[in-house]
Amino acid sequence: MQSHMEIAESILLCLFVLVLVDNDAKIQAEHTATEKDATCIQQNNCEWERTLDGHSEIDHDQVTNGEMEEGDEENVDKYLSGFARFATSEVKTDDTGQPRFPEVEDSMSASYEYAPLPRRDPGKVGDTQEIEYSPGQVLKLITRAVQPPVFEIPEFLTSEECSIIIQTANNLGLKRSGVFGGDLEEELKTKDIADVSRISNQTWLTMAELGDLGASLTKRVASVTELPTAVIQRSEKLQVVSYSEGGHYHAHLDSSDHHASNDDKAPSDTPCCFQTNCAGVVNTPKWNTCCRLCRYITVMYYLSDVPAGGETAFPLADLSEEKYQAFLEDEDHDWSNLSYFCYNASLIVRPKKGTAIMWYNHHVDPETGYLGRSDQRSFHGGCDILKGSKWIANTWISAPPYYDRLKPSLHFNGREH
């Protein structure tokens, strides 16, 4: 007859075996689901609900388990509609554009809802505004253009902060710059250097890689743009660019209304790149066939002085309507070649170390208050470096149109800070 101790040991052994079997079944189920998700994402044929008020048949516990605090049940509907409509966008990509499945901590990114967009009143050219971004820390915004609003912000960065950004970029390594939807390699083979659209090197930095400076920079950008820090954190990485003598970037738009395959359709037919997985075409000439750039605001920082050249030119800023239309009707866009026409631009800003320039790339949709059409007057570029070199950095503030306000950003790491 078995002792009480032997019976207890037998029961414990049975329970242990049952736990192992249950865990193995769960792991197998998760593995199968992940393989299925990866296949549909790579083949770009995932089917997801796209109605604003329709709900998916997602289990209530799946949504609330570990993702909502007690007492937040009223937010379930928003969670459900967000997951049902935008589950594809939860998949993020690595630096090569390949899919990587989000960690559990990233799941909170689906809960964020973008608010209507603010827009700073430029007043008239020459007006100044003072912004206190931290106690005793004030930034001055000087209006340089009204259409589009362009602001110059002296002493946005200190000399030491500029050096930190440059050194961090150098440590990471820079590569030849590209053009969204363009083929610079082909241009370099077939055109004179002056006619090549862009000659520079670049890299991308996360705010975490900049440590305390990254957090401070986010705070400053939020203050001058009047946007929540959550929007800044869901935007693209900081782009750092280096130009040597002869380097330039001809006049271009930082944002767009359409991708290459549907120029005749409304922007609503084109997803934003910061919310769209374009695995396989990222950083290729076909990237713009997958999505469009939705960069509401550009904040550009001069990280160095330039002995000669290197101005930022806005050829169409504040032009009369008659001249503006004449420029747009020039099919060859000869005026966009800043190697020849830099000093014909209606607005030219000289580079000065530590100074920032901020401008709006889009109008605000008057009906929704969200991202509207791109502003063609925001054409801009970097004039040729005539002597020395130039370092700049760009913060692009990504924002969705109204119907994508619940769709998560691929750039968000799941942690507010």
C-alpha positions, -999 to 999 in steps of 0.1 A, spaced: 0 0 0 14 34 -10 23 59 17 8 94 19 42 107 7 42 84 -24 6 94 -33 15 131 -30 46 126 -53 25 109 -79 -1 137 -79 27 163 -83 42 144 -112 9 142 -130 3 179 -126 38 187 -139 32 166 -170 -2 183 -176 15 218 -174 42 207 -199 16 194 -224 -5 226 -221 25 249 -226 37 229 -256 2 233 -272 3 270 -266 38 274 -280 28 254 -311 -4 275 -316 16 308 -313 43 295 -337 16 286 -362 -1 320 -359 32 338 -363 41 318 -394 7 326 -409 11 364 -401 46 365 -415 34 348 -447 5 372 -454 27 402 -445 55 392 -469 30 385 -496 11 417 -488 -23 400 -488 -35 403 -452 -71 412 -450 -82 437 -423 -113 457 -416 -110 493 -427 -143 508 -414 -141 533 -386 -170 520 -366 -169 483 -374 -155 459 -349 -135 427 -355 -144 395 -338 -114 398 -315 -118 381 -281 -124 407 -254 -98 391 -231 -72 392 -259 -76 430 -260 -77 437 -223 -52 411 -210 -21 430 -200 -29 460 -221 -55 479 -201 -56 490 -165 -85 482 -142 -113 507 -148 -104 513 -184 -131 491 -198 -147 521 -216 -117 521 -239 -124 486 -252 -143 498 -283 -114 520 -294 -90 492 -288 -111 468 -308 -116 491 -338 -79 499 -338 -68 463 -338 -94 452 -363 -86 479 -388 -48 482 -384 -34 450 -372 -10 449 -402 7 481 -391 17 465 -358 44 448 -378 76 468 -377 106 466 -400 143 465 -393 169 487 -411 167 465 -442 130 468 -444 123 432 -434 94 425 -410 100 421 -373 72 411 -350 65 435 -322 73 427 -286 46 427 -260 55 462 -248 49 476 -283 13 466 -283 3 498 -265 11 517 -297 -23 507 -312 -41 526 -284 -29 560 -294 -53 584 -312 -39 613 -330 -56 646 -323 -64 674 -348 -33 693 -359 -23 727 -344 -7 753 -367 13 782 -355 3 816 -368 33 832 -387 19 867 -386 39 887 -411 75 884 -422 99 897 -395 75 890 -366 90 872 -336 75 849 -310 91 838 -278 85 802 -266 95 791 -231 102 754 -235 116 749 -200 118 773 -169 141 801 -179 148 785 -213 134 806 -242 134 801 -280 128 829 -304 109 822 -336 114 847 -365 89 845 -394 108 843 -427 78 834 -449 40 832 -446 32 809 -475 42 784 -463 49 795 -428 87 793 -423 104 802 -390 140 807 -382 150 798 -346 184 810 -335 203 791 -309 180 762 -310 211 740 -303 243 748 -284 277 743 -301 283 713 -278 249 697 -287 258 701 -324 291 683 -318 274 655 -300 250 649 -329 278 649 -354 300 626 -333 272 602 -327 265 601 -365 301 596 -373 304 567 -348 274 550 -364 287 556 -400 271 575 -429 261 562 -463 252 579 -496 219 597 -494 189 585 -515 158 601 -528 123 587 -521 112 569 -552 143 580 -571 174 562 -584 205 582 -576 228 555 -588 213 558 -623 215 596 -621 252 595 -612 259 573 -642 240 595 -667 241 631 -655 267 658 -647 272 663 -610 254 697 -611 223 680 -625 222 651 -600 193 657 -576 212 650 -544 249 647 -534 253 640 -497 258 613 -470 235 605 -442 225 583 -413 196 580 -388 197 584 -350 171 574 -324 166 599 -296 177 571 -272 211 571 -289 214 608 -280 207 602 -243 196 633 -224 200 654 -255 174 633 -273 148 639 -245 156 676 -245 154 679 -282 120 662 -282 108 687 -256 120 717 -277 104 704 -309 71 698 -291 72 733 -278 78 751 -311 54 729 -331 27 730 -303 24 692 -307 23 666 -279 56 648 -273 37 615 -282 35 627 -318 72 636 -319 80 601 -305 59 584 -332 77 603 -360 108 592 -380 143 589 -365 165 620 -366 182 622 -400 218 635 -400 233 647 -433 268 657 -443 277 677 -475 312 682 -488 322 707 -515 299 705 -545 273 687 -524 237 699 -528 200 688 -527 179 703 -555 145 718 -546 121 691 -536 91 684 -513 96 666 -480 61 652 -482 36 640 -508 -1 634 -515 1 602 -535 23 572 -542 36 567 -577 9 544 -589 -21 566 -581 -13 603 -588 -48 608 -602 -65 596 -571 -73 613 -538 -48 611 -509 -72 589 -490 -63 561 -514 -26 563 -504 -14 551 -469 13 570 -450 48 554 -450 52 558 -412 21 536 -407 27 511 -436 48 480 -438 66 482 -472 90 453 -467 110 445 -498 109 480 -513 121 503 -485 151 524 -497 146 513 -533 132 532 -563 99 514 -558 93 526 -523 69 553 -534 47 527 -551 38 514 -516 31 545 -496 34 583 -494 53 606 -471 31 623 -445 55 648 -429 34 676 -416 63 697 -403 101 698 -410 124 711 -383 159 713 -397 190 721 -376 223 736 -389 250 716 -371 280 736 -386 288 769 -402 297 769 -439 324 792 -452 306 797 -486 274 783 -501 251 757 -485 221 780 -482 186 766 -478 165 780 -507 127 781 -509 120 790 -546 82 794 -543 78 809 -508 56 840 -507 54 843 -545 25 862 -560 -2 838 -573 7 847 -609 44 839 -605 36 808 -584 14 794 -612 40 802 -638 66 782 -618 43 752 -615 35 753 -652 72 749 -660 71 712 -668 109 709 -667 111 725 -633 144 741 -643 141 764 -613 145 734 -590 182 730 -600 198 750 -572 233 745 -587 222 771 -612 192 789 -597 199 790 -559 201 828 -557 169 832 -578 148 818 -549 123 840 -532 137 830 -497 173 821 -489 184 812 -454 222 812 -446 234 783 -425 245 792 -390 256 766 -364 229 759 -338 201 776 -358 169 757 -367 144 763 -395 108 751 -391 82 750 -419 49 733 -427 48 708 -456 10 703 -456 -21 723 -452 -46 713 -425 -78 698 -438 -104 725 -431 -132 699 -425 -114 675 -402 -85 694 -387 -61 666 -397 -35 663 -424 -46 679 -456 -30 684 -490 8 690 -494 18 726 -498 36 730 -531 50 763 -519 72 743 -495 96 733 -523 131 738 -508 166 725 -511 203 729 -502 225 750 -525 259 739 -535 287 739 -509 312 763 -525 338 760 -497 341 737 -467 314 714 -456 279 714 -441 262 693 -414 225 694 -408 199 672 -391 161 668 -398 132 661 -376 102 652 -397 69 653 -378 47 625 -391 9 630 -389 -20 610 -404 -52 621 -421 -84 618 -401 -94 583 -412 -60 569 -401 -59 587 -367 -60 553 -348 -35 536 -370 -2 530 -351 32 543 -361 59 519 -371 85 541 -355 71 540 -320 89 516 -296 60 513 -272 74 535 -244 64 570 -236 92 592 -222 
